[in-house]
Amino acid sequence: MTAAGSGRPARKPARVRPYSLTGGRTRSGHVLLVETFVAALESPDGRLDPAPSGLNSRMLPEIRAIIELCARMRSVAEVSAMLKIPLGVVRVLLSDLADQGKIRVYGTGRGPGQPDRALLERVLSGLRRL
């Protein structure tokens, strides 16, 4: 296959490294453990609000996929595994979405001590369903 009219072979689209999605950032503003739950927020009319006022067409497909996946409460580990995006990248993207008011973060451990057993059982159950 050749590029239109050039006689040169057509190039395959370059694969973008996942970390380019975060602009090279590796840290997030929120404490997002693997067992932390997140969920997309709904707009006042009850629909998921993926982007403010017409920006949806410019939203990265990975961001759109995260918001759609989080229509149901998910753990950070589930989001990473289901979308096949590295955990560190998912943490940064989820933190950005939380800052933008697109998702809500639940179940983040804020103090010393053991994690809640019921929370860990729900995460384990969700991972088994994968």
All heavy atoms as an XYZ file, in Angstrom:
975
protein
N       0.846     -1.175      0.000
C       0.000      0.000      0.000
C       0.892      1.238      0.000
O       1.881      1.307      0.707
C      -0.885     -0.052      1.254
C      -1.822      1.105      1.360
S      -2.679      1.021      2.941
C      -4.313      1.076      2.396
N       0.524      2.221     -0.790
C       1.329      3.436     -0.878
C       0.509      4.635     -0.433
O      -0.710      4.637     -0.491
C       1.834      3.669     -2.317
O       0.708      3.841     -3.156
C       2.701      2.527     -2.798
N       1.227      5.655     -0.005
C       0.556      6.901      0.360
C       0.002      7.528     -0.912
O       0.581      7.402     -1.983
C       1.532      7.842      1.054
N      -1.114      8.189     -0.810
C      -1.824      8.734     -1.973
C      -0.913      9.600     -2.838
O      -0.457     10.651     -2.412
C      -3.031      9.540     -1.515
N      -0.622      9.120     -4.045
C       0.103      9.885     -5.039
C       1.589     10.070     -4.790
O       2.261     10.690     -5.575
N       2.149      9.514     -3.721
C       3.555      9.779     -3.428
C       4.466      8.647     -3.851
O       5.668      8.835     -3.956
C       3.747     10.060     -1.938
O       3.548      8.860     -1.203
N       3.913      7.440     -4.061
C       4.744      6.305     -4.417
C       5.502      5.726     -3.231
O       6.194      4.733     -3.362
N       5.391      6.363     -2.067
C       6.043      5.848     -0.857
C       5.084      4.936     -0.118
O       3.869      5.121     -0.193
C       6.432      6.994      0.085
C       7.476      7.906     -0.492
C       7.876      8.944      0.524
N       6.702      9.504      1.193
C       6.463     10.782      1.354
N       7.306     11.666      0.929
N       5.374     11.191      1.965
N       5.612      3.969      0.639
C       4.726      3.111      1.439
C       3.998      3.952      2.488
O       4.567      4.881      3.060
C       5.673      2.121      2.119
C       6.994      2.275      1.457
C       6.998      3.585      0.737
N       2.716      3.639      2.690
C       1.936      4.349      3.717
C       2.463      3.954      5.095
O       2.805      2.799      5.332
C       0.465      3.993      3.596
N       2.527      4.927      5.981
C       3.015      4.654      7.330
C       1.874      4.207      8.226
O       0.763      4.701      8.116
C       3.616      5.916      7.944
C       4.965      6.236      7.404
C       5.675      7.129      8.370
N       5.691      8.482      7.842
C       6.009      9.532      8.546
N       6.310      9.421      9.806
N       6.022     10.719      8.007
N       2.187      3.281      9.112
C       1.228      2.890     10.135
C       1.232      3.979     11.191
O       2.263      4.603     11.448
C       1.644      1.566     10.779
C       1.512      0.392      9.856
C       1.881     -0.875     10.580
C       1.774     -2.070      9.667
N       2.159     -3.300     10.327
N       0.093      4.212     11.835
C       0.080      5.224     12.890
C       1.039      4.824     14.011
O       1.118      3.656     14.374
C      -1.361      5.227     13.388
C      -2.113      4.272     12.541
C      -1.176      3.587     11.621
N       1.779      5.794     14.505
C       2.718      5.523     15.586
C       1.958      5.236     16.859
O       0.944      5.858     17.142
C       3.636      6.728     15.793
N       2.448      4.281     17.613
C       1.829      3.963     18.891
C       2.361      4.929     19.942
O       3.563      5.087     20.111
C       2.145      2.530     19.290
C       1.430      2.153     20.529
C       1.546      0.705     20.812
N       0.851      0.479     22.064
C       0.617     -0.678     22.561
N       1.011     -1.750     21.929
N      -0.009     -0.801     23.694
N       1.457      5.580     20.643
C       1.840      6.565     21.642
C       2.063      5.852     22.963
O       1.248      5.037     23.378
C       0.728      7.632     21.800
C       1.091      8.637     22.865
C       0.480      8.315     20.473
N       3.170      6.162     23.609
C       3.439      5.566     24.903
C       2.384      6.013     25.895
O       1.971      7.173     25.896
C       4.813      5.989     25.402
C       5.915      5.429     24.510
C       7.218      5.488     25.183
N       7.133      4.698     26.393
C       8.096      4.621     27.283
N       9.189      5.272     27.114
N       7.967      3.903     28.362
N       1.941      5.106     26.760
C       0.884      5.459     27.705
C       1.214      6.680     28.567
O       0.337      7.461     28.899
C       0.744      4.221     28.583
C       1.315      3.110     27.783
C       2.343      3.720     26.879
N       2.470      6.859     28.894
C       2.835      7.962     29.772
C       2.709      9.322     29.093
O       2.684     10.340     29.753
C       4.237      7.741     30.336
C       4.259      6.503     31.194
C       4.674      5.290     30.675
C       3.804      6.533     32.503
C       4.651      4.137     31.442
C       3.775      5.395     33.277
C       4.203      4.189     32.751
O       4.155      3.058     33.502
N       2.579      9.321     27.767
C       2.348     10.599     27.098
C       0.941     11.118     27.411
O       0.676     12.312     27.304
C       2.552     10.473     25.594
O       1.575      9.630     25.040
N       0.043     10.206     27.812
C      -1.310     10.612     28.198
C      -1.296     11.512     29.428
O      -2.209     12.306     29.633
C      -2.176      9.383     28.502
C      -2.450      8.442     27.344
C      -3.136      7.174     27.843
C      -3.301      9.130     26.300
N      -0.255     11.369     30.237
C      -0.174     12.141     31.479
C       0.758     13.332     31.343
O       1.007     14.031     32.319
C       0.332     11.259     32.636
O       1.675     10.848     32.345
C      -0.555     10.061     32.848
N       1.277     13.561     30.157
C       2.225     14.649     29.966
C       3.534     14.390     30.694
O       4.224     15.319     31.091
N       3.850     13.120     30.913
C       5.083     12.752     31.603
C       4.968     12.751     33.125
O       5.900     12.387     33.817
N       3.804     13.155     33.640
C       3.632     13.168     35.096
C       3.486     11.754     35.625
O       2.866     10.909     34.992
C       2.392     13.979     35.495
C       2.529     15.443     35.144
C       1.244     16.200     35.363
N       0.231     15.690     34.437
C      -1.018     15.431     34.765
N      -1.450     15.660     35.986
N      -1.867     14.972     33.880
N       4.055     11.506     36.786
C       3.935     10.190     37.407
C       3.262     10.256     38.767
O       2.987      9.230     39.364
C       5.332      9.540     37.581
O       6.143     10.404     38.383
C       5.982      9.291     36.239
N       2.985     11.444     39.246
C       2.338     11.599     40.557
C       0.972     12.245     40.378
O       0.770     13.049     39.489
C       3.191     12.451     41.482
C       4.494     11.761     41.768
C       5.290     12.493     42.777
N       6.569     11.819     42.869
C       7.155     11.552     43.993
N       6.618     11.924     45.121
N       8.299     10.926     44.002
N       0.077     11.872     41.282
C      -1.269     12.430     41.219
C      -1.538     13.260     42.460
O      -0.874     13.099     43.482
C      -2.301     11.306     41.092
O      -2.248     10.464     42.219
N      -2.522     14.130     42.373
C      -2.872     14.996     43.482
C      -3.736     14.306     44.518
O      -3.893     14.798     45.624
N      -4.293     13.158     44.182
C      -5.163     12.410     45.090
C      -4.467     11.127     45.512
O      -3.663     10.581     44.761
C      -6.484     12.053     44.401
C      -7.308     13.245     44.051
N      -8.289     13.731     44.859
C      -7.277     14.054     42.973
C      -8.839     14.793     44.304
N      -8.238     15.018     43.141
N      -4.803     10.661     46.704
C      -4.291      9.367     47.164
C      -5.174      8.307     46.534
O      -6.326      8.133     46.913
C      -4.332      9.263     48.703
C      -3.852      7.890     49.144
C      -3.486     10.357     49.327
N      -4.632      7.617     45.542
C      -5.387      6.598     44.818
C      -4.668      5.264     44.955
O      -3.756      4.949     44.198
C      -5.536      6.979     43.347
C      -6.357      8.239     43.074
C      -6.238      8.663     41.622
C      -7.801      8.014     43.451
N      -5.100      4.499     45.940
C      -4.553      3.172     46.153
C      -5.225      2.208     45.180
O      -6.260      2.540     44.590
C      -4.809      2.740     47.594
C      -4.332      3.719     48.673
C      -4.796      3.265     50.044
C      -2.828      3.885     48.617
N      -4.685      1.020     45.014
C      -5.294      0.067     44.077
C      -6.714     -0.273     44.492
O      -7.559     -0.564     43.656
C      -4.456     -1.221     43.912
C      -3.147     -0.930     43.233
C      -4.262     -1.932     45.212
N      -7.001     -0.217     45.792
C      -8.331     -0.569     46.278
C      -9.277      0.632     46.381
O     -10.432      0.491     46.756
C      -8.239     -1.264     47.642
C      -7.788     -0.374     48.772
C      -6.283     -0.344     48.997
O      -5.529     -0.826     48.133
O      -5.882      0.171     50.045
N      -8.812      1.822     46.016
C      -9.647      3.017     46.055
C     -10.741      2.905     44.990
O     -10.472      2.524     43.858
C      -8.808      4.275     45.792
O      -7.797      4.371     46.789
C      -9.655      5.528     45.822
N     -11.964      3.234     45.388
C     -13.083      3.199     44.447
C     -13.305      4.576     43.839
O     -13.142      5.595     44.504
C     -14.369      2.744     45.146
C     -14.426      1.259     45.351
C     -14.078      0.706     46.568
C     -14.822      0.419     44.331
C     -14.122     -0.659     46.764
C     -14.869     -0.951     44.513
C     -14.517     -1.490     45.732
N     -13.693      4.573     42.567
C     -14.020      5.801     41.848
C     -15.317      5.565     41.080
O     -15.646      4.433     40.727
C     -12.900      6.227     40.875
C     -11.638      6.603     41.621
C     -12.599      5.128     39.864
N     -16.048      6.650     40.832
C     -17.268      6.563     40.033
C     -17.460      7.878     39.302
O     -17.153      8.948     39.832
C     -18.477      6.269     40.917
N     -17.967      7.782     38.083
C     -18.255      8.978     37.284
C     -19.438      9.710     37.896
O     -20.357      9.093     38.427
C     -18.552      8.592     35.843
N     -19.394     11.015     37.834
C     -20.493     11.834     38.331
C     -21.509     12.047     37.230
O     -21.159     12.106     36.047
C     -19.968     13.178     38.831
C     -19.036     13.083     40.032
C     -18.457     14.451     40.353
C     -19.760     12.525     41.236
N     -22.744     12.181     37.603
C     -23.806     12.417     36.637
C     -24.108     13.902     36.556
O     -23.923     14.644     37.508
C     -25.070     11.675     37.050
C     -24.914     10.174     36.992
C     -26.189      9.447     37.379
O     -27.188     10.110     37.678
O     -26.165      8.217     37.386
N     -24.570     14.306     35.405
C     -25.015     15.687     35.237
C     -26.387     15.822     35.902
O     -27.015     14.818     36.231
C     -25.081     16.035     33.754
O     -26.040     15.228     33.116
N     -26.872     17.025     36.086
C     -28.171     17.209     36.737
C     -29.327     16.466     36.060
O     -30.283     16.106     36.713
C     -28.394     18.724     36.669
C     -27.025     19.304     36.557
C     -26.214     18.297     35.807
N     -29.237     16.208     34.740
C     -30.324     15.496     34.066
C     -30.182     13.984     34.162
O     -30.944     13.241     33.554
C     -30.435     15.932     32.598
C     -29.206     15.585     31.775
O     -28.253     14.999     32.325
O     -29.196     15.908     30.581
N     -29.177     13.503     34.928
C     -29.021     12.074     35.164
C     -28.113     11.359     34.189
O     -27.848     10.181     34.332
N     -27.610     12.059     33.165
C     -26.692     11.437     32.212
C     -25.268     11.662     32.682
O     -24.973     12.632     33.367
C     -26.849     12.052     30.817
C     -28.180     11.755     30.176
C     -28.290     12.378     28.806
N     -28.101     13.813     28.906
C     -27.445     14.546     28.009
N     -26.932     13.992     26.959
N     -27.315     15.838     28.167
N     -24.388     10.767     32.284
C     -22.978     10.982     32.579
C     -22.521     12.204     31.807
O     -22.925     12.414     30.671
C     -22.145      9.769     32.172
C     -22.331      8.534     33.042
C     -21.465      7.408     32.514
C     -22.019      8.802     34.481
N     -21.690     13.006     32.406
C     -21.247     14.262     31.801
C     -19.782     14.125     31.405
O     -18.901     14.533     32.140
C     -21.437     15.391     32.811
C     -21.129     16.747     32.226
O     -21.156     16.872     30.990
O     -20.853     17.668     33.007
N     -19.474     13.519     30.241
C     -18.090     13.276     29.876
C     -17.280     14.519     29.573
O     -16.086     14.513     29.732
C     -18.174     12.391     28.645
C     -19.516     12.604     28.095
C     -20.400     13.036     29.232
N     -17.914     15.590     29.133
C     -17.144     16.790     28.809
C     -18.027     18.017     28.878
O     -19.187     17.958     28.511
C     -16.546     16.670     27.416
N     -17.467     19.143     29.332
C     -18.266     20.353     29.387
C     -18.483     20.942     28.004
O     -17.585     20.960     27.186
C     -17.428     21.283     30.268
C     -16.029     20.808     30.097
C     -16.122     19.334     29.850
N     -19.657     21.387     27.751
C     -20.071     22.162     26.577
C     -19.334     21.859     25.278
O     -18.559     22.652     24.789
C     -19.960     23.653     26.886
O     -18.621     23.992     27.186
N     -19.566     20.674     24.723
C     -19.085     20.377     23.388
C     -17.625     20.001     23.266
O     -17.134     19.856     22.172
N     -16.922     19.818     24.367
C     -15.510     19.444     24.263
C     -15.331     17.941     24.081
O     -14.224     17.473     23.919
C     -14.747     19.896     25.515
C     -14.649     21.396     25.721
C     -13.935     21.687     27.035
C     -13.934     22.068     24.579
N     -16.429     17.187     24.093
C     -16.349     15.738     24.012
C     -15.598     15.269     22.775
O     -14.881     14.285     22.813
C     -17.756     15.139     24.037
C     -17.739     13.654     24.280
O     -16.806     13.127     24.865
N     -18.764     12.985     23.827
N     -15.729     15.969     21.667
C     -15.062     15.551     20.441
C     -13.545     15.678     20.553
O     -12.817     15.005     19.851
C     -15.570     16.366     19.254
O     -15.281     17.732     19.466
N     -13.073     16.540     21.450
C     -11.626     16.712     21.614
C     -11.066     15.881     22.765
O      -9.880     15.897     23.002
C     -11.299     18.182     21.850
C     -11.544     19.001     20.605
C     -11.077     20.396     20.788
N     -12.114     21.139     21.508
C     -11.912     22.285     22.112
N     -10.729     22.829     22.119
N     -12.890     22.903     22.724
N     -11.917     15.166     23.486
C     -11.479     14.381     24.633
C     -10.721     13.142     24.153
O     -11.126     12.500     23.182
C     -12.694     13.965     25.457
C     -12.321     13.261     26.745
S     -13.766     12.715     27.674
C     -14.573     14.247     28.004
N      -9.642     12.821     24.817
C      -8.884     11.625     24.469
C      -9.766     10.392     24.624
O     -10.551     10.305     25.564
C      -7.671     11.492     25.393
C      -6.568     12.517     25.219
C      -5.528     12.364     26.326
C      -5.913     12.358     23.869
N      -9.628      9.431     23.739
C     -10.462      8.225     23.839
C     -10.242      7.479     25.152
O     -11.160      6.868     25.680
C     -10.037      7.380     22.638
C      -8.953      8.099     21.949
C      -8.772      9.434     22.568
N      -9.030      7.538     25.693
C      -8.753      6.868     26.965
C      -9.542      7.516     28.100
O     -10.066      6.824     28.976
C      -7.252      6.909     27.285
C      -6.397      6.092     26.352
C      -6.030      6.813     25.049
O      -6.422      7.974     24.852
O      -5.346      6.183     24.218
N      -9.642      8.839     28.076
C     -10.399      9.558     29.104
C     -11.877      9.206     28.978
O     -12.556      8.926     29.975
C     -10.191     11.084     28.982
C      -8.725     11.449     29.147
C     -11.081     11.832     29.949
C      -8.150     11.160     30.509
N     -12.383      9.212     27.765
C     -13.783      8.854     27.529
C     -14.052      7.432     28.013
O     -15.085      7.167     28.639
C     -14.100      8.999     26.038
C     -15.564      9.093     25.744
C     -15.852      9.458     24.288
N     -15.060     10.603     23.867
C     -14.384     10.664     22.735
N     -14.405      9.669     21.886
N     -13.702     11.724     22.418
N     -13.124      6.515     27.734
C     -13.293      5.123     28.152
C     -13.312      5.005     29.676
O     -14.095      4.231     30.233
C     -12.171      4.260     27.565
N     -12.472      5.769     30.352
C     -12.449      5.738     31.818
C     -13.787      6.223     32.366
O     -14.369      5.597     33.261
C     -11.282      6.581     32.380
C      -9.953      5.880     32.112
C     -11.464      6.831     33.879
C      -8.729      6.719     32.450
N     -14.290      7.323     31.835
C     -15.560      7.872     32.321
C     -16.698      6.885     32.079
O     -17.531      6.649     32.954
C     -15.846      9.241     31.678
C     -14.819     10.262     32.181
C     -17.263      9.706     31.999
C     -14.867     11.595     31.470
N     -16.732      6.277     30.902
C     -17.782      5.308     30.597
C     -17.676      4.090     31.503
O     -18.683      3.588     31.998
C     -17.710      4.898     29.128
C     -18.151      5.998     28.186
C     -17.887      5.686     26.723
O     -17.455      4.546     26.401
O     -18.104      6.578     25.890
N     -16.464      3.611     31.727
C     -16.252      2.453     32.588
C     -16.660      2.752     34.026
O     -17.200      1.894     34.719
C     -14.779      2.031     32.532
C     -14.397      0.763     33.278
C     -15.073     -0.442     32.632
C     -12.896      0.587     33.259
N     -16.441      3.973     34.449
C     -16.738      4.362     35.830
C     -18.187      4.785     36.025
O     -18.536      5.344     37.072
C     -15.784      5.463     36.291
S     -14.089      4.885     36.455
N     -19.042      4.520     35.035
C     -20.473      4.760     35.235
C     -20.936      3.911     36.416
O     -21.853      4.271     37.140
C     -21.253      4.406     33.979
N     -20.266      2.806     36.612
C     -20.465      1.936     37.763
C     -19.217      2.069     38.633
O     -18.114      2.207     38.121
C     -20.599      0.499     37.259
C     -21.137     -0.432     38.267
C     -21.343     -1.816     37.666
N     -20.804     -2.724     38.646
C     -19.957     -3.686     38.419
N     -19.563     -3.938     37.196
N     -19.503     -4.429     39.374
N     -19.385      2.050     39.946
C     -18.244      2.209     40.838
C     -17.211      1.112     40.564
O     -17.546     -0.056     40.457
C     -18.682      2.150     42.298
C     -17.572      2.533     43.258
S     -18.075      2.526     44.975
C     -19.160      3.933     45.005
N     -15.967      1.527     40.415
C     -14.853      0.612     40.127
C     -13.674      0.952     41.016
O     -13.503      2.095     41.429
C     -14.373      0.776     38.674
C     -15.408      0.645     37.637
C     -15.630     -0.776     37.284
N     -16.583     -0.850     36.168
C     -17.056     -1.969     35.708
N     -16.674     -3.094     36.226
N     -17.919     -1.967     34.722
N     -12.818     -0.032     41.227
C     -11.564      0.247     41.931
C     -10.543      0.726     40.904
O     -10.681      0.490     39.702
C     -11.044     -1.006     42.637
O     -10.581     -1.952     41.698
N      -9.519      1.395     41.390
C      -8.438      1.864     40.518
C      -7.817      0.667     39.791
O      -7.530      0.734     38.593
C      -7.383      2.650     41.336
C      -6.174      2.992     40.488
C      -8.007      3.906     41.931
N      -7.649     -0.442     40.497
C      -7.074     -1.645     39.888
C      -7.952     -2.175     38.758
O      -7.449     -2.593     37.710
C      -6.880     -2.729     40.947
N      -9.277     -2.143     38.954
C     -10.189     -2.599     37.903
C     -10.081     -1.736     36.656
O     -10.046     -2.248     35.538
C     -11.639     -2.556     38.394
C     -12.031     -3.658     39.334
C     -13.468     -3.496     39.764
O     -13.762     -2.539     40.508
O     -14.304     -4.326     39.340
N     -10.042     -0.436     36.845
C      -9.946      0.488     35.697
C      -8.677      0.189     34.912
O      -8.690      0.070     33.686
C      -9.982      1.959     36.167
C      -9.733      2.906     34.997
C     -11.314      2.280     36.838
N      -7.573      0.035     35.630
C      -6.295     -0.249     34.985
C      -6.347     -1.569     34.209
O      -5.946     -1.634     33.047
C      -5.185     -0.296     36.038
O      -3.963     -0.685     35.466
N      -6.861     -2.610     34.855
C      -6.890     -3.933     34.229
C      -7.853     -3.981     33.045
O      -7.515     -4.530     31.987
C      -7.278     -4.983     35.266
N      -9.027     -3.397     33.207
C     -10.038     -3.486     32.150
C      -9.660     -2.684     30.914
O      -9.991     -3.074     29.798
C     -11.391     -3.049     32.690
C     -11.931     -4.014     33.741
S     -13.438     -3.424     34.498
C     -14.630     -4.189     33.413
N      -8.957     -1.573     31.103
C      -8.560     -0.749     29.958
C      -7.142     -1.051     29.479
O      -6.687     -0.465     28.497
C      -8.686      0.737     30.314
C     -10.118      1.200     30.591
C     -10.123      2.670     30.985
C     -11.014      0.961     29.397
N      -6.452     -1.929     30.201
C      -5.081     -2.310     29.848
C      -4.161     -1.087     29.758
O      -3.376     -0.932     28.834
C      -5.055     -3.102     28.553
C      -5.763     -4.438     28.663
C      -5.720     -5.195     27.358
C      -6.256     -6.581     27.486
N      -7.664     -6.753     27.513
N      -4.313     -0.205     30.760
C      -3.475      0.981     30.885
C      -2.688      0.812     32.180
O      -3.249      0.406     33.199
C      -4.328      2.273     30.946
C      -5.140      2.441     29.663
C      -3.447      3.493     31.171
C      -6.116      3.619     29.691
N      -1.395      1.105     32.184
C      -0.593      0.930     33.405
C      -1.205      1.667     34.604
O      -1.780      2.751     34.468
C       0.764      1.526     33.032
C       0.834      1.398     31.547
C      -0.575      1.588     31.063
N      -1.056      1.056     35.770
C      -1.650      1.575     36.998
C      -1.233      3.016     37.289
O      -2.066      3.847     37.653
C      -1.268      0.664     38.171
C      -1.932      0.935     39.502
C      -3.440      0.835     39.398
C      -1.408     -0.045     40.537
N       0.031      3.340     37.108
C       0.503      4.698     37.368
C      -0.160      5.722     36.467
O      -0.508      6.828     36.903
N      -0.379      5.366     35.220
C      -1.039      6.255     34.267
C      -2.497      6.442     34.667
O      -3.015      7.560     34.688
C      -0.929      5.702     32.827
C      -1.747      6.536     31.858
C       0.523      5.643     32.388
N      -3.167      5.354     35.035
C      -4.569      5.430     35.447
C      -4.712      6.317     36.676
O      -5.641      7.126     36.766
C      -5.147      4.022     35.693
C      -6.484      4.086     36.416
C      -5.299      3.284     34.376
N      -3.799      6.197     37.609
C      -3.863      7.035     38.816
C      -3.808      8.524     38.462
O      -4.567      9.320     38.993
C      -2.722      6.693     39.770
C      -2.934      5.426     40.532
C      -1.761      5.171     41.436
N      -2.039      4.074     42.330
C      -1.128      3.251     42.778
N       0.141      3.400     42.427
N      -1.457      2.278     43.600
N      -2.907      8.890     37.577
C      -2.779     10.301     37.183
C      -4.040     10.760     36.447
O      -4.577     11.836     36.729
C      -1.518     10.533     36.322
C      -1.474     11.947     35.766
C      -0.257     10.244     37.143
N      -4.535      9.949     35.517
C      -5.728     10.325     34.756
C      -6.960     10.430     35.664
O      -7.756     11.372     35.535
C      -5.978      9.321     33.627
C      -4.911      9.266     32.535
C      -5.238      8.168     31.523
C      -4.734     10.603     31.850
N      -7.106      9.485     36.595
C      -8.232      9.548     37.531
C      -8.136     10.776     38.430
O      -9.142     11.427     38.716
C      -8.300      8.278     38.376
C      -8.783      7.019     37.667
C      -8.601      5.797     38.559
C     -10.233      7.150     37.224
N      -6.937     11.099     38.854
C      -6.745     12.290     39.690
C      -7.140     13.547     38.916
O      -7.817     14.431     39.452
C      -5.289     12.375     40.148
O      -5.094     13.501     40.964
N      -6.735     13.619     37.658
C      -7.118     14.760     36.817
C      -8.634     14.848     36.681
O      -9.215     15.933     36.774
C      -6.490     14.642     35.424
C      -4.985     14.834     35.414
O      -4.423     15.263     36.446
O      -4.371     14.543     34.373
N      -9.288     13.705     36.457
C     -10.741     13.686     36.310
C     -11.439     14.093     37.607
O     -12.467     14.770     37.579
C     -11.213     12.307     35.844
C     -10.892     11.971     34.394
C     -11.160     10.494     34.106
C     -11.681     12.849     33.445
N     -10.873     13.696     38.738
C     -11.442     14.103     40.030
C     -11.301     15.612     40.212
O     -12.230     16.278     40.667
C     -10.762     13.349     41.168
N     -10.154     16.163     39.828
C      -9.939     17.615     39.922
C     -10.920     18.380     39.031
O     -11.327     19.491     39.359
C      -8.505     17.982     39.529
C      -7.481     17.562     40.567
O      -7.858     17.283     41.724
O      -6.279     17.502     40.208
N     -11.294     17.774     37.898
C     -12.218     18.410     36.955
C     -13.686     18.188     37.332
O     -14.578     18.673     36.649
C     -11.985     17.854     35.545
C     -10.638     18.167     34.980
C     -10.342     17.341     33.729
O     -11.235     16.733     33.131
N      -9.084     17.286     33.336
N     -13.917     17.419     38.394
C     -15.290     17.145     38.812
C     -15.996     16.110     37.964
O     -17.223     16.049     37.949
N     -15.258     15.291     37.234
C     -15.849     14.262     36.377
C     -16.080     12.951     37.123
O     -16.950     12.177     36.752
C     -14.952     13.970     35.165
C     -14.712     15.168     34.303
C     -15.961     15.526     33.574
C     -15.699     16.719     32.680
N     -16.903     17.496     32.468
N     -15.242     12.678     38.114
C     -15.404     11.466     38.912
C     -15.317     11.824     40.390
O     -14.784     12.872     40.755
C     -14.339     10.386     38.586
C     -12.939     10.875     38.955
C     -14.424      9.929     37.140
C     -11.921      9.769     39.018
N     -15.841     10.931     41.205
C     -15.724     11.066     42.650
C     -14.846      9.928     43.141
O     -14.950      8.806     42.672
C     -17.099     11.004     43.317
C     -16.995     11.092     44.842
C     -18.324     11.304     45.489
N     -18.695     12.693     45.251
C     -19.933     13.101     45.007
N     -20.917     12.230     44.961
N     -20.198     14.368     44.815
N     -13.971     10.237     44.091
C     -13.066      9.252     44.676
C     -13.650      8.806     46.009
O     -13.991      9.628     46.852
C     -11.653      9.860     44.874
C     -10.727      8.864     45.554
C     -11.070     10.320     43.544
N     -13.773      7.492     46.193
C     -14.305      6.896     47.423
C     -13.256      5.985     48.048
O     -12.399      5.457     47.351
C     -15.518      6.020     47.126
C     -16.670      6.733     46.506
C     -16.799      6.795     45.120
C     -17.642      7.325     47.286
C     -17.873      7.436     44.537
C     -18.720      7.970     46.719
C     -18.836      8.017     45.331
O     -19.889      8.653     44.761
N     -13.366      5.766     49.321
C     -12.616      4.707     49.991
C     -11.119      4.897     50.064
O     -10.398      3.934     50.218
N     -10.640      6.115     49.979
C      -9.210      6.339     50.103
C      -8.853      6.314     51.576
O      -9.449      7.032     52.363
C      -8.815      7.705     49.507
O      -9.197      7.711     48.135
C      -7.330      7.948     49.613
N      -7.888      5.490     51.922
C      -7.447      5.438     53.311
C      -6.812      6.759     53.706
O      -5.910      7.232     53.043
N      -7.305      7.351     54.751
C      -6.796      8.659     55.138
C      -6.024      8.627     56.438
O      -5.454      9.607     56.831
C      -7.957      9.634     55.270
C      -8.560      9.898     53.927
C      -9.241     11.195     53.911
N      -9.605     11.480     52.534
C     -10.696     12.077     52.188
N     -11.538     12.472     53.087
N     -10.951     12.307     50.933
N      -6.068      7.534     57.103
C      -5.381      7.501     58.387
C      -4.584      6.229     58.545
O      -4.654      5.329     57.727
N      -3.826      6.156     59.622
C      -3.049      4.951     59.864
C      -3.974      3.794     60.234
O      -5.117      3.991     60.629
C      -2.150      5.338     61.043
C      -2.864      6.448     61.727
C      -3.650      7.158     60.663
N      -3.478      2.599     60.088
C      -4.268      1.431     60.459
C      -4.536      0.543     59.269
O      -4.071      0.779     58.165
N      -5.328     -0.468     59.523
C      -5.629     -1.466     58.514
C      -6.751     -0.997     57.589
O      -7.648     -0.288     58.024
C      -6.073     -2.767     59.205
C      -4.997     -3.377     60.086
C      -3.813     -3.834     59.271
O      -3.974     -4.359     58.179
N      -2.621     -3.618     59.787
N      -6.706     -1.401     56.321
C      -7.806     -1.075     55.415
C      -9.076     -1.812     55.852
O      -9.014     -2.858     56.482
C      -7.332     -1.564     54.052
C      -6.053     -2.262     54.264
C      -5.633     -2.108     55.673
N     -10.212     -1.277     55.485
C     -11.495     -1.865     55.818
C     -11.628     -3.225     55.139
O     -11.462     -3.340     53.921
C     -12.599     -0.908     55.362
C     -13.978     -1.437     55.649
O     -14.213     -1.883     56.792
O     -14.811     -1.396     54.730
N     -11.959     -4.256     55.908
C     -12.058     -5.616     55.385
C     -13.151     -5.725     54.315
O     -12.965     -6.368     53.282
C     -12.319     -6.592     56.520
C     -12.382     -8.024     56.059
C     -12.562     -8.969     57.246
N     -12.707    -10.320     56.813
C     -11.711    -11.183     56.660
N     -10.478    -10.793     56.922
N     -11.924    -12.403     56.262
N     -14.291     -5.082     54.550
C     -15.392     -5.140     53.571
C     -14.962     -4.519     52.241
O     -15.297     -5.025     51.170
C     -16.630     -4.433     54.124
N     -14.211     -3.435     52.316
C     -13.709     -2.784     51.103
C     -12.787     -3.729     50.343
O     -12.911     -3.900     49.128
C     -12.967     -1.496     51.470
C     -12.227     -0.786     50.341
C     -13.208     -0.226     49.329
C     -11.360      0.321     50.898
N     -11.874     -4.357     51.045
C     -10.940     -5.280     50.392
C     -11.675     -6.474     49.786
O     -11.308     -6.955     48.713
C      -9.877     -5.741     51.383
C      -8.897     -4.672     51.833
C      -7.939     -5.236     52.873
C      -8.128     -4.098     50.666
N     -12.711     -6.952     50.449
C     -13.477     -8.072     49.903
C     -14.204     -7.666     48.621
O     -14.290     -8.451     47.678
C     -14.457     -8.597     50.946
C     -13.764     -9.378     52.053
C     -14.705     -9.799     53.168
O     -15.914     -9.496     53.109
O     -14.211    -10.440     54.105
N     -14.715     -6.438     48.564
C     -15.379     -5.964     47.352
C     -14.376     -5.828     46.210
O     -14.684     -6.178     45.061
C     -16.071     -4.622     47.601
C     -17.300     -4.777     48.466
C     -18.206     -3.570     48.511
N     -17.617     -2.304     48.187
C     -17.759     -1.185     48.910
N     -18.478     -1.191     50.000
N     -17.205     -0.064     48.528
N     -13.177     -5.355     46.514
C     -12.138     -5.248     45.475
C     -11.767     -6.633     44.974
O     -11.692     -6.866     43.763
C     -10.891     -4.504     46.014
C      -9.738     -4.622     45.032
C     -11.204     -3.060     46.308
N     -11.577     -7.573     45.894
C     -11.216     -8.940     45.510
C     -12.323     -9.556     44.660
O     -12.063    -10.191     43.632
C     -10.959     -9.784     46.753
C     -10.527    -11.226     46.519
C      -9.247    -11.272     45.693
C     -10.339    -11.939     47.843
N     -13.562     -9.349     45.046
C     -14.691     -9.863     44.283
C     -14.708     -9.276     42.878
O     -14.926     -9.992     41.889
C     -16.000     -9.562     45.020
O     -17.097     -9.896     44.240
N     -14.475     -7.964     42.782
C     -14.448     -7.314     41.468
C     -13.317     -7.824     40.598
O     -13.487     -8.041     39.395
N     -12.170     -8.048     41.184
C     -11.038     -8.559     40.412
C     -11.286     -9.987     39.942
O     -10.878    -10.355     38.849
C      -9.752     -8.479     41.245
C      -9.238     -7.077     41.504
C      -8.070     -7.099     42.485
C      -8.832     -6.387     40.214
N     -11.965    -10.765     40.758
C     -12.281    -12.136     40.345
C     -13.238    -12.153     39.154
O     -13.194    -13.045     38.338
C     -12.889    -12.916     41.507
C     -11.852    -13.339     42.511
C     -12.474    -14.201     43.591
N     -11.455    -14.636     44.522
C     -11.614    -14.730     45.821
N     -12.768    -14.407     46.364
N     -10.635    -15.136     46.579
N     -14.126    -11.144     39.080
C     -15.072    -11.071     37.965
C     -14.367    -10.743     36.652
O     -14.914    -10.950     35.576
C     -16.162    -10.047     38.233
C     -17.191    -10.526     39.240
C     -18.393     -9.601     39.263
N     -18.065     -8.232     39.563
C     -18.165     -7.662     40.750
N     -18.583     -8.359     41.779
N     -17.844     -6.396     40.921
N     -13.180    -10.162     36.738
C     -12.432     -9.821     35.519
C     -12.033    -11.109     34.859
O     -11.825    -11.385     33.811
C     -11.195     -9.001     35.832
C     -11.451     -7.611     36.371
C     -10.133     -6.949     36.737
C     -12.162     -6.762     35.342
